[in-house]
């Protein structure tokens, strides 16, 4: 990885725990909170892919609301919790190693950026609420191109901005489909496999597999 000039991170599930909103409400939701959180996330992702294929774009916040509404009905969760869950989603918790890892990488004088499905305002609020705003050079949102990952138009953005080659970018994601998307595009794509999952069969194998973001430091 000696030729890497920029390190790009997915946000949701990679830097920030997408289940943390529901987890903070687990006393109200009960022991089904984790199944509910996973269903919400899966539905949210399905909506991004379907809307991209149908050419019927809605921004990520609208999709988050729509997928939450379906999930709450599916799990019979009281509608009075809707606003609470949405507000918590705006301030998702980062994984425990994120801040220190980013701080160490920043000292190496590499470009650090986020490349995410989230809207600019959502991503900026997430970064700011978790005191990470001074650690990123850029925050790239798919709203710039109007289509969701894994479209090559999304992965194009950092390459064009930094005027570097595709393989000069290390791209980290916890989402296997996103690692495959970035890797097939030409990134040095690294899988953050926090939960011992099985990788997809999508014509790509990750450059490295790490348990959390701190594992990147030894590879560099």
SULBEL-V260393 format. One record per backbone hydrogen bond with DSSP energy under -1.0 kcal/mol. CO is the residue of the C=O (numbers start at 1). NH is the residue of the N-H. Records with the same first field share a line. If there is no record, write none. Layout:
CO: NH + NH
This chain:
1: 4
5: 111
6: 170
7: 113
8: 172
9: 115
11: 15 + 16
15: 95
16: 13
17: 20
19: 23
20: 24
22: 25
23: 26
25: 28 + 29
26: 30
30: 33
32: 36
33: 37
34: 38
35: 39
36: 40
37: 41
38: 42
39: 43
40: 44
41: 45
42: 46
43: 47
44: 48
45: 49
46: 50
47: 51
48: 52
49: 53
50: 54
51: 56
59: 63
60: 64
61: 65
62: 66
63: 67
64: 68
65: 69
66: 70
67: 71
68: 72
69: 73
70: 74
71: 75
72: 77
78: 81
79: 82
81: 85
82: 86
83: 87
84: 88
85: 89
86: 90
88: 91
93: 17
95: 98
97: 101
98: 102
99: 103
100: 104
101: 105
102: 106
103: 107
105: 108
106: 109
111: 7
112: 137 + 138
113: 9
114: 140
116: 142
119: 123
120: 124
121: 125
122: 126
123: 127
124: 128
125: 129
126: 130
127: 132
128: 131
132: 135
138: 114
140: 116
141: 144
142: 145 + 146
148: 151
151: 154 + 155
152: 156
154: 157
156: 160
157: 161
158: 162
159: 163 + 164
165: 168
166: 169
168: 5 + 6
169: 188
170: 8
171: 190
172: 10
173: 192
175: 179
176: 180
177: 181
178: 182
179: 183
180: 184
181: 185
182: 186 + 187
187: 189
188: 171
189: 207
190: 173
191: 193 + 210
192: 194
200: 202
208: 191
210: 193
212: 215
213: 216
214: 217
216: 220
